[in-house]
Amino acid sequence: MQILHTVPEIVAFRKAAQAAGKTIGLVPTMGALHEGHITLMRAARAACDVVIASVFVNPVQFGPHEDFDKYPRTFAADCEKLEAAGVDAVFHPEPADMYPEGYCTYVNVEGDIVHKLCGAQRPGHFRGVATVVTKLINLSGADEAYFGQKDAQQVVVVRRFVEDLNLPVHINMVPIVREPEGLARSSRNRYLSPAEKTAALVLFRSLKKARAAFDNGERDTSKLKQIVRDELATEKLAVIDYVELNAFPSLKPLPVVNQDALLAIAVKIGKTRLIDNIILEAR
Ligand code: PAF
């Protein structure tokens, strides 16, 4: 596996792949890799001739009071996992490679999809994501790019600007990977104490309760959201940030679930903010 640190290195790598007529798959990550990321790598490996992973903790998607400095950086361990997953190259730039002095261009998706759910609490977050992902798609020359459903809003935003900017890449959304007891895999799970980890199981439990009600015919959005809130309220360590149920993928409000919908939650367990979601399919 090649390690590419700079913009000229990744450009040379992808030009060689393109000259050889190979298809390129990109898996953007911020490192601290877990089984969820590795599932993305495997999906890329199965579909593309060349797989490029990026490991870059992107400063512009963190707010001033968020965990940028504290975000786990485990590059050596990440490389072992990427190599084992058959990744061909990892792009691991420094912030100054991506945002050199004088940098002043950002991709700003306008409209509702960036202001609700995680966007409401994290102003500027999706501007940072859209900017870095656009740069990574351009640099890697990706034909296919892979993102996890855990960040379903991110997938919606990425698909929006890819379509709006006519970027010639296909965006794949890969289902959430969970720990055996149901907690969605996340780089932030490592912040949880054992007691918090047990408490965090309430996220998926609450979503499953809503899914059971949906499967039994409940279509009222307020009632489905209340089922989630009631279950979350049973866990004293859980502090709700949001419980949202919107049309998927438009994220438009939905009083009655009569089309595919995203039931998404963000909950603080101690100091750690966790997100999870399920898609309710209208049949
Ligand atoms: O999902 C993430 O880890 C990040 O938002 C991404 C897509 C790698 C952009 O920095």
Boltz pocket constraint, residues with backbone or C-beta under 6 A from the ligand:
constraints:
  - pocket:
      binder: B
      contacts: [[A, 28], [A, 29], [A, 30], [A, 54], [A, 56], [A, 58], [A, 61], [A, 128], [A, 129], [A, 132], [A, 133], [A, 151], [A, 154]]
      max_distance: 6.0
